[in-house]
Amino acid sequence: QHLTLCYVTNGSILPSQFLELAPHFKRILMTVSMDGVGETYSYIRGFPHGEEMIGKAVEFFGSLPNVELNLNFTLCALNIFNVSN
């Protein structure tokens, strides 16, 4: 009852176990990890239209009343030039 679930995902897969367990937690801290934008994200993750997938995941997770949503940008050699001030 008083446990907080911390969940880190790239947003590409929503395990059925999460959907079954989520209502049993009062608070879920969820971090969606992004590796870039546009073609860079698709190249790194191997998903065409990866940003759309992330957008849908963020929209879904953000709609759950017990989820506190965070976005995490993972910096690497393949995406460092996509970062601006």
MITOR-920358 format. One record per residue (C-alpha): residue in three letters; chain; x, y, z negated. Coordinates in steps of 0.05 Angstrom, whole numbers, plus 5000, padded with zeros to 4 digits. Layout:
# residues N
(node 'ala','A',(X,Y,Z)),
...
***
This chain:
# residues 85
(node 'gln','A',(5000,5000,5000)),
(node 'his','A',(5056,5049,4984)),
(node 'leu','A',(5105,5026,5037)),
(node 'thr','A',(5126,5071,5094)),
(node 'leu','A',(5143,5037,5159)),
(node 'cys','A',(5201,5067,5199)),
(node 'tyr','A',(5197,5047,5272)),
(node 'val','A',(5246,5065,5327)),
(node 'thr','A',(5227,5051,5399)),
(node 'asn','A',(5243,5073,5470)),
(node 'gly','A',(5168,5073,5483)),
(node 'ser','A',(5170,5023,5539)),
(node 'ile','A',(5136,4965,5502)),
(node 'leu','A',(5082,4967,5450)),
(node 'pro','A',(5085,4901,5413)),
(node 'ser','A',(5018,4872,5394)),
(node 'gln','A',(5046,4860,5324)),
(node 'phe','A',(5053,4935,5315)),
(node 'leu','A',(4980,4947,5334)),
(node 'glu','A',(4959,4893,5284)),
(node 'leu','A',(5001,4919,5227)),
(node 'ala','A',(4997,4994,5237)),
(node 'pro','A',(4929,5004,5202)),
(node 'his','A',(4956,4971,5139)),
(node 'phe','A',(5008,5025,5128)),
(node 'lys','A',(4991,5091,5097)),
(node 'arg','A',(5049,5125,5132)),
(node 'ile','A',(5090,5106,5193)),
(node 'leu','A',(5152,5146,5213)),
(node 'met','A',(5161,5133,5287)),
(node 'thr','A',(5220,5156,5328)),
(node 'val','A',(5216,5152,5404)),
(node 'ser','A',(5285,5151,5434)),
(node 'met','A',(5298,5185,5501)),
(node 'asp','A',(5360,5175,5543)),
(node 'gly','A',(5350,5231,5593)),
(node 'val','A',(5298,5263,5638)),
(node 'gly','A',(5273,5247,5707)),
(node 'glu','A',(5318,5203,5750)),
(node 'thr','A',(5371,5200,5695)),
(node 'tyr','A',(5323,5166,5647)),
(node 'ser','A',(5298,5118,5701)),
(node 'tyr','A',(5370,5101,5719)),
(node 'ile','A',(5393,5089,5647)),
(node 'arg','A',(5332,5048,5627)),
(node 'gly','A',(5319,5015,5694)),
(node 'phe','A',(5246,5037,5695)),
(node 'pro','A',(5217,5075,5753)),
(node 'his','A',(5172,5131,5725)),
(node 'gly','A',(5204,5124,5656)),
(node 'glu','A',(5184,5194,5634)),
(node 'glu','A',(5111,5178,5647)),
(node 'met','A',(5118,5116,5603)),
(node 'ile','A',(5149,5159,5547)),
(node 'gly','A',(5093,5210,5555)),
(node 'lys','A',(5040,5157,5547)),
(node 'ala','A',(5075,5127,5487)),
(node 'val','A',(5081,5195,5453)),
(node 'glu','A',(5008,5210,5467)),
(node 'phe','A',(4985,5143,5440)),
(node 'phe','A',(5029,5142,5378)),
(node 'gly','A',(5013,5215,5363)),
(node 'ser','A',(4939,5199,5364)),
(node 'leu','A',(4945,5150,5306)),
(node 'pro','A',(4926,5184,5241)),
(node 'asn','A',(4981,5151,5198)),
(node 'val','A',(5039,5164,5247)),
(node 'glu','A',(5090,5219,5239)),
(node 'leu','A',(5123,5224,5308)),
(node 'asn','A',(5194,5245,5323)),
(node 'leu','A',(5233,5248,5388)),
(node 'asn','A',(5306,5229,5390)),
(node 'phe','A',(5351,5246,5449)),
(node 'thr','A',(5409,5197,5456)),
(node 'leu','A',(5468,5232,5488)),
(node 'cys','A',(5516,5191,5531)),
(node 'ala','A',(5564,5199,5589)),
(node 'leu','A',(5507,5187,5639)),
(node 'asn','A',(5463,5244,5613)),
(node 'ile','A',(5509,5296,5582)),
(node 'phe','A',(5504,5341,5644)),
(node 'asn','A',(5428,5343,5637)),
(node 'val','A',(5433,5379,5570)),
(node 'ser','A',(5429,5454,5570)),
(node 'asn','A',(5431,5507,5515)),
***
